[in-house]
Amino acid sequence: MNSRRAFRVNMVLASLGALCGALAAIPITALGKLLAGAPPATVPNYLWNMGVLATMAAIGSPFLTWSALRRVPLWRAIVEPGIGAVAGGAVAFALGTPIAFLLLMPVGIGVATWRLHHQYRERIDSSPGPLSSDARDTPLLPDEV
């Protein structure tokens, strides 16, 4: 892949990651405010969190996609870690502890990434199967008869 194409692909990954991060910030902000017992989130709260998570996702998406999720369809590599973050926040909300909120969101991203990586990893067939047609057609040497 030439450098111009790689740059374009990374820009697409960063843009999609930023969009997914900004969208994931909406339920995460609401859950975080409820969990902390704080007043409901205001528009500046949402905008700040959307900006922070969009920036983090824009920076992390190309690295994560090229390193661990290379064979994963692009939409799944972008969307599912965001869903994992929201799911981690929901579990923390169910537990009712604010510190779990900060810990379980990255765990949700990690679990989603791990699952995708293992679902789409390159599988090598190591089972002893029948000989290939090339091997069967090879004549035997006198020592092998």
N, C-alpha and C positions, 0 to 999 in steps of 0.2 A: 504494500500500500504506500503510495507516495505521500509526501509530507502535506501537500495541499489537501488531499482527500482525508487524511488523518485529522488535520485541523478542523475540517468541516464536520466530520463525525463527532469529534470532541465538543464542538460548539453545539451541535444538536443534543448530545447527551447532557451537556451543562444546562441548556435551555429547558429541556424536558424535566431534568432533575429539579431545577429551580421552580418550575410550575408545580410539580408534584409536592415539593417541600412547602410552597406557599399554601397549597390546598390542604395539606395535612396539618398546617398550623392552626387552621380554624377550629376543628374539633379538639385539638390538643390544648389550645388556649382556653376553650370553654371548660374542658375537664380539669385543667390545672387550677382555674379560678374556683371551681366547685370544690375541689379537693382541699385547697388551702383555706376555704371558708371566707374567701375575699368577696367583695362585691362583684357583680357581673362585669364582664370585660367590656371595655369601651372600644370605640373604633380605633383610637390610637394604640391600645393594647394589641388588638388584632393586627394592625398594620406593622407594628414593631416586630411581633412574633413571626408574621409572614415574611418580613424582610430578612430576619435572622435565619429562619429555617430555609428560605429560598437560597440564601447565600451559602449556607452549609451544604445543601443538597447540590447546588451548582458546582461547588468545589469537589465534593466527594463522589458525585455520580460518575464522571469519566474514570477516575481511579478504580472505583468499585467494579464498574462494568468491564473494563479492560483486564483487571486482575482476576476476579473471581467469577464473573458472569459472562464470559466471552461467548459461550454457546447458547445463552439464554435469549429468547426473543426480546427485542428492545422494549416493547411495552411492558412486559413482565418484569424486566430488570429495573424499570423506573417506578412502576406502580406498586409492586408487592412490598418492597422495603418501606414505602410510605404507609401502606396498610399495616405493616408490622409495627411501625412506630405508634400509630393510633391504637392498635390492639394492646400494645404494651402499656400505653397510657390508660386504657380502659381497665386493664387488670389492676393497675396501681390504684385507680379510682375505687375499684371494688374492694381492694385491701384497706383503703382509707388512710394510707400513710403518704405524706408529701415526699419523703425521701425516695420511696419506691417509684414515684412518678419519674424522678430524674434517672433512676437506674433501669427501670423496665422499658423505657422508650428505646434506648440503644440496644437493649437485649432483644426487643421485638424486631428491630432492623437486622440485627445479627442472625436471629433465627430464620427470618424470611430469606436472607441472603444465603445462609447455609443450606436451607431446603432447596432453593433454586440451583445452587451450585451442584449439589448432589443429584438432583433430578436430571440435570442436563450435562453431567460430566461425561467424558469420553469413556465409553465402556469397551474393555478389551476382552474378547472371548478367549478364556484360557481353558475351556473345557476340551478334553481330548475327543475330537470328532472324527468322522471318517476321513480317510486319506483323500487328498485332492486328486483330481483326475491325472495331473502331471505325475504324481508319485506312483499311481497304480500302473501307468503306462511305461514306466521305466523298467527296462529288462534287468533281471537279477544277475549279479556276478556269479562266477562259479563257486566262490566261497560261501555265498548266501543260500545256495540251493539245498 
